Amino acid sequence: MSFQKLVTALFFTLLFCQNSHAAYEEDIIWGVNSSPPFHVFYGEYKDLGFCDALVTAFQRQLPELSHKIRKLPSRRITMLMRKNKNLCFPCLIKKTNYNSEFSYTETTHLYQPHGIITRASIASRIIKNYGQPVVFSQLVKDPDLRFAQPTERRYGRLQAVLEEHLIDSDNFSFISGDNANVNLLTMIVNERIDYTIDYSSIMTYYNETQSKRSELVFLPIAEYDNEFIEGAVGCSNNEWGRKAVNQLNRVIPQIKTDPDFQRALDKWMGSNRPRTN
């Protein structure tokens, strides 16, 4: 074979391989991270988080599509999505300015808003000084209370208040690593920090998996009074991601009534949780 024919053959071989790869790109690629009770990777409740149940429900409702699950840190997931790599992140919060560039499905479920999680002794002090529900914009100015948040967690409109009054102060810490949201609660119990902001479901998971029930307390925040938070699937804002969102949206009505998904939400959020219908 002449050199020119060899080069031509190699060219078409590479072109075929690229086209074949594109042709076999998975329809839905799920990016999931270890963050109980959203996704649970280990222990008694492995794969029984409510976002695990959400992904499984979509797989069940869309069997004609190919689904791939990639286990990645949440920071890595959002970084890849911002670079327009093909990826969908279940259980993202809609209508947030820090994730506004993603393509979102219709709402899949609702959350009660974030609240303050702290020790019982600190809770009584917070209520006395800052009310019930707690006026968070006043609480963050307390010079004697230590606060921490997971590195990738953001708190909507409260984030600006944190950044103004706490971040870069001696009373503030970022916590990284798998299960950072749950590890934070251990730090509160052990008096290494005094409070954090999170969903009540995190505290439910923590108490469910500890040998001894903690004395952690959940306090509603005044700035979130009478509000709910919309959960949805976020996908990369490219052609693949928009197509994935359209496919997922086709079965959102079935997802909202999927018995396994609803049981998982009830398990971790409580039967009195807000509902989409």
VENZI-V414851 format. One record per pair of residues at least 6 apart in sequence whose C-alpha atoms are under 6 Angstrom apart, sorted by the first residue. I is the first residue (numbers start at 1). J is the second residue. Records with the same first field share a line. If there is no record, write none. Layout:
I = J ; J
This chain:
26 = 66
27 = 65 ; 66
28 = 67
29 = 67 ; 68 ; 69 ; 87 ; 88
30 = 69 ; 70 ; 87 ; 88
31 = 70 ; 88 ; 89
32 = 71
33 = 71 ; 72 ; 73 ; 74
34 = 40 ; 41 ; 178 ; 179
35 = 179
37 = 49
38 = 49 ; 50 ; 51
39 = 49 ; 51 ; 52
40 = 46 ; 47 ; 49
50 = 264 ; 265
53 = 261
54 = 261
81 = 236
84 = 236
87 = 235 ; 236
88 = 234 ; 235
89 = 233 ; 234
90 = 233
91 = 231 ; 232 ; 233
92 = 231 ; 232 ; 233
93 = 230 ; 231
94 = 230
102 = 234 ; 235 ; 236 ; 237
103 = 234 ; 235 ; 237
104 = 233 ; 234
105 = 232 ; 233 ; 245 ; 249
107 = 231 ; 232
108 = 231 ; 232
109 = 231
110 = 229 ; 230 ; 231 ; 274 ; 275
111 = 228 ; 229
112 = 228
113 = 228 ; 229
114 = 198 ; 199
115 = 197 ; 198 ; 219 ; 220 ; 221
116 = 196 ; 197 ; 218 ; 219
117 = 195 ; 196 ; 217 ; 218
118 = 195 ; 216 ; 217
119 = 216 ; 217
120 = 215 ; 216 ; 217
133 = 220 ; 221 ; 222
134 = 221 ; 222
135 = 222
145 = 194
146 = 171 ; 193 ; 194
147 = 171 ; 172 ; 193 ; 195 ; 196
148 = 172 ; 173 ; 174 ; 196
149 = 174 ; 175
150 = 174 ; 175 ; 176 ; 180 ; 181
151 = 174 ; 175 ; 176
166 = 172
187 = 193
188 = 194
201 = 268 ; 269
207 = 213
235 = 241
